[in-house]
């Protein structure tokens, strides 16, 4: 199973958020599984058109995903996936 981790900034919106094991062939399916465990998180990560929001990045095995619209990037069986919320401000 792949491990999906989150930056600590997301805990502010989803208390108790922790790394989760998923069995998913793509980023899209991994997010669907995460949504079932943390209802509402997908709306925070995905925009109204189904693409990744500008302030969110997802890395699979340390590589930024390339498909921000359909989230079709593959996830290998034991991959590490990081969902990263970009911070802004000064």
C-alpha positions as a Markdown table, in Angstrom:
| # | Residue | x | y | z |
|---|---|---|---|---|
| 1 | Unk | 0.0 | 0.0 | 0.0 |
| 2 | Unk | 1.1 | 3.6 | -0.7 |
| 3 | Unk | 1.5 | 6.0 | 2.2 |
| 4 | Unk | -0.2 | 9.4 | 1.9 |
| 5 | Unk | 1.2 | 12.0 | 4.2 |
| 6 | Unk | 0.2 | 15.6 | 4.8 |
| 7 | Unk | 2.0 | 18.8 | 5.8 |
| 8 | Unk | 1.1 | 19.9 | 9.3 |
| 9 | Unk | -0.6 | 23.1 | 8.0 |
| 10 | Unk | -3.6 | 21.0 | 7.0 |
| 11 | Unk | -4.1 | 19.9 | 10.6 |
| 12 | Unk | -5.6 | 23.4 | 11.2 |
| 13 | Unk | -8.5 | 22.5 | 8.9 |
| 14 | Unk | -8.6 | 18.7 | 9.6 |
| 15 | Unk | -7.6 | 18.0 | 13.3 |
| 16 | Unk | -6.4 | 14.5 | 13.7 |
| 17 | Unk | -5.1 | 14.3 | 10.1 |
| 18 | Unk | -2.4 | 11.7 | 9.9 |
| 19 | Unk | -0.5 | 9.6 | 7.3 |
| 20 | Unk | -2.8 | 7.0 | 5.7 |
| 21 | Unk | -2.3 | 3.8 | 3.8 |
| 22 | Unk | -4.1 | 3.6 | 0.5 |
| 23 | Unk | -4.3 | 1.1 | -2.3 |
| 24 | Unk | -4.9 | 3.3 | -5.3 |
| 25 | Unk | -3.5 | 3.2 | -8.9 |
| 26 | Unk | -3.7 | 7.0 | -9.4 |
| 27 | Unk | -3.6 | 10.2 | -7.4 |
| 28 | Unk | -7.3 | 10.7 | -8.1 |
| 29 | Unk | -8.3 | 7.4 | -6.5 |
| 30 | Unk | -6.0 | 8.0 | -3.6 |
| 31 | Unk | -7.8 | 11.3 | -2.9 |
| 32 | Unk | -11.2 | 9.6 | -3.1 |
| 33 | Unk | -10.0 | 7.2 | -0.4 |
| 34 | Unk | -8.7 | 10.0 | 1.7 |
| 35 | Unk | -12.0 | 11.8 | 1.3 |
| 36 | Unk | -13.8 | 8.8 | 2.8 |
| 37 | Unk | -11.6 | 9.0 | 5.9 |
| 38 | Unk | -11.6 | 12.8 | 6.2 |
| 39 | Unk | -14.9 | 14.1 | 4.7 |
| 40 | Unk | -14.5 | 17.6 | 3.2 |
| 41 | Unk | -10.7 | 17.4 | 2.5 |
| 42 | Unk | -11.2 | 16.8 | -1.2 |
| 43 | Unk | -13.1 | 20.1 | -1.5 |
| 44 | Unk | -10.2 | 21.9 | 0.2 |
| 45 | Unk | -7.7 | 20.3 | -2.2 |
| 46 | Unk | -9.7 | 20.2 | -5.5 |
| 47 | Unk | -11.3 | 23.1 | -7.3 |
| 48 | Unk | -14.8 | 23.3 | -8.9 |
| 49 | Unk | -13.4 | 22.0 | -12.2 |
| 50 | Unk | -11.9 | 18.9 | -10.6 |
| 51 | Unk | -8.3 | 20.1 | -10.8 |
| 52 | Unk | -5.8 | 20.6 | -8.0 |
| 53 | Unk | -6.1 | 24.0 | -6.3 |
| 54 | Unk | -3.3 | 26.5 | -6.9 |
| 55 | Unk | -2.2 | 26.5 | -3.2 |
| 56 | Unk | -1.8 | 22.7 | -3.1 |
| 57 | Unk | 0.9 | 20.4 | -4.5 |
| 58 | Unk | 1.1 | 16.7 | -4.5 |
| 59 | Unk | 4.4 | 14.8 | -4.7 |
| 60 | Unk | 4.7 | 11.1 | -5.6 |
| 61 | Unk | 8.1 | 9.6 | -4.6 |
| 62 | Unk | 9.4 | 13.1 | -4.3 |
| 63 | Unk | 8.3 | 14.2 | -7.8 |
| 64 | Unk | 5.6 | 16.8 | -8.3 |
| 65 | Unk | 2.6 | 15.4 | -10.1 |
| 66 | Unk | 2.3 | 16.5 | -13.7 |
| 67 | Unk | -1.5 | 16.1 | -14.2 |
| 68 | Unk | -3.0 | 18.8 | -12.0 |
| 69 | Unk | -6.4 | 18.6 | -13.9 |
| 70 | Unk | -7.4 | 14.9 | -13.9 |
| 71 | Unk | -4.9 | 13.7 | -11.2 |
| 72 | Unk | -4.1 | 10.7 | -13.4 |
| 73 | Unk | -0.5 | 10.3 | -12.2 |
| 74 | Unk | 0.2 | 6.7 | -11.3 |
| 75 | Unk | 1.0 | 5.5 | -7.7 |
| 76 | Unk | 3.1 | 2.5 | -7.3 |
| 77 | Unk | 2.3 | -0.1 | -4.6 |
| 78 | Unk | 4.7 | 1.2 | -1.9 |
| 79 | Unk | 5.0 | 4.8 | -3.0 |
| 80 | Unk | 5.2 | 7.8 | -0.7 |
| 81 | Unk | 2.7 | 10.5 | -1.5 |
| 82 | Unk | 2.9 | 13.9 | 0.1 |
| 83 | Unk | 0.1 | 16.4 | 0.0 |
| 84 | Unk | 1.6 | 19.8 | 0.5 |
| 85 | Unk | -0.3 | 23.1 | 1.2 |
| 86 | Unk | 1.6 | 26.1 | 0.0 |
| 87 | Unk | 1.9 | 28.8 | 2.6 |
| 88 | Unk | 1.8 | 32.5 | 1.7 |
| 89 | Unk | 2.0 | 35.8 | 3.5 |
| 90 | Unk | 4.7 | 37.8 | 5.1 |
